[in-house]
């Protein structure tokens, strides 16, 4: 499991217990045995705000950089993948399932691409500088930086379970 610097790493026991609870709460969903773990946010406060936007169905997706996935051996996201979203303390909080994944180029991002993000940052005039700063921090350990031709994945999701 790759997580950027910041959150506490949850134990496999904690993750498996959370996933089992989500599966038990939603038996009709026929969830598989596999999941990925992600942290979304800059810090504890923004992670809580993002979780609230997901709960309100205001934020219905996220974005991932192939450059980081390639360098960390993480699986490429696919529709149907389940993601456990953790808070800064490593506590599994939300389970989402990817419903659509497509590739965009950073310098060509449109309002249609950012429409899945939370309303405070949907406008590309806000989204682009925010993600430039955020992704530059994530890319720095790999000796990389955001470029206009950098690919990224747009990942729409549905909320399946909320432990909070």
C-alpha positions, 0 to 999 in steps of 0.5 A: 500500500502506497500512501503519501507522507501525512496520514498514519498507516492503518493496519491490515487488521483495521482495514479488513475489519472496516471492509468486512463491516461495509460488505455486511452492511451492503450485502446486495452490492456483491463487493469483491475481496479486493480494495485499495487504500487512499487518503484525500486531503492536505491535512486533517481539516481538509480531509474532514471537509472532503469527507463531508462533501462526499457524504453530501454527494457534492464530491463524486470523484477524485484524480490520480497521477499515473506517474506516481502509480507507475513509480509505486507499483500501485494498480491502475484504477478501473471502474469497479475498484473499491477504495477505502478512504482514511483520515489522518489518523489512519482510520478507515472512514468511507468506502467508495467504488469507482464507476468511471475512469478516464485519462486527461492531460493537465494542460487541457483540463475542463470544467467537465473534468473537474465537475466531480470535485467538491463545489469549492474547487470545481472551477478550473481557475481554482482547481488548476492552481490547487492541484498544481501545488498539491501534485508538485508536493506528491511528485517531488520525492520522485524528482518530478513536477507538474507539466502541461502535458502530464496525464492524470486520471479522472475517477468518478465514484459512488459512496457505498459505506460511511463508518463515521 
